[in-house]
Amino acid sequence: MRRLIRFSYRNKDLPPFSCEFRGHRRRVLDLPLIAWLTVIWVLLWSSLHWANVLTGVVVAVAVCLAFPLPQVDLGLRLHPWGILRLAGFLLYDMYTSGVKVTRQIFADRPHRAAVIAVPLRCRSDLMLTATAVAMSNVPGGSVVEVRRATATVFLHVLDADRPAELDAARRSVWRMEELTVRAFGTRDEIARVAGPPPTAPHPGERPQDQGEDA
């Protein structure tokens, strides 16, 4: 027998947290939207009685079926193991980077900073933004610019005395991108970050001496 209702966890073609009604006309309902409309209904009636909640669900489903919104897939997927790996890496990287920055502050010699261009493998706005936000939370480096057309982030690096430090900063960005995509990306994006990173454009680097006046 053909299923009349299918949920997104059984059908990967559907947007996350959604269900599909199969009938004369296909309808895809956003479950978080139905939950939010139900909450509004309960607040309007100021009653948490089970009958009121059930009525709110029925009204929310009826409204979504009568006035369907255009189907939009933001490209967000939730991978629990990937999220745990990303959180663990962020905590470890924040700790080690904080210790490194503290040592640089109390060091006697001046440090040479630089802005490096790091091309990413994923071009979706969501993954670009998530990677940039994750990198900005780590001490010692901050994203100063994101170019959407070329999927490139420009990272300010505090310690750029040696080429090896710049290569390590690029690898850190690519590692963060891979973990972010494996936590929230689609299958195609995960397959893309599994490949080798793109070639970094060295001419995009802008060195800065911290001992000089701006």
Secondary structure, DSSP 8 states (H G I E B T S, - for coil): ---SEEETTT-TTS-SSEEEE-SSS-EEEEHHHHHHHHHHHHHHHT---HHHHHHHHHHHHHHHHHS------------HHHHHHHHHHHHHHHHHHHHHHHHHHH-SS--EEEEEEEE-S---HHHHHHHHHHHHTSTTEEEEEEETTTTEEEEEES--SSHHHHHHHHHHHHHHHHHHHHHH--HHHHHHHTS------GGG-EEEETTS--
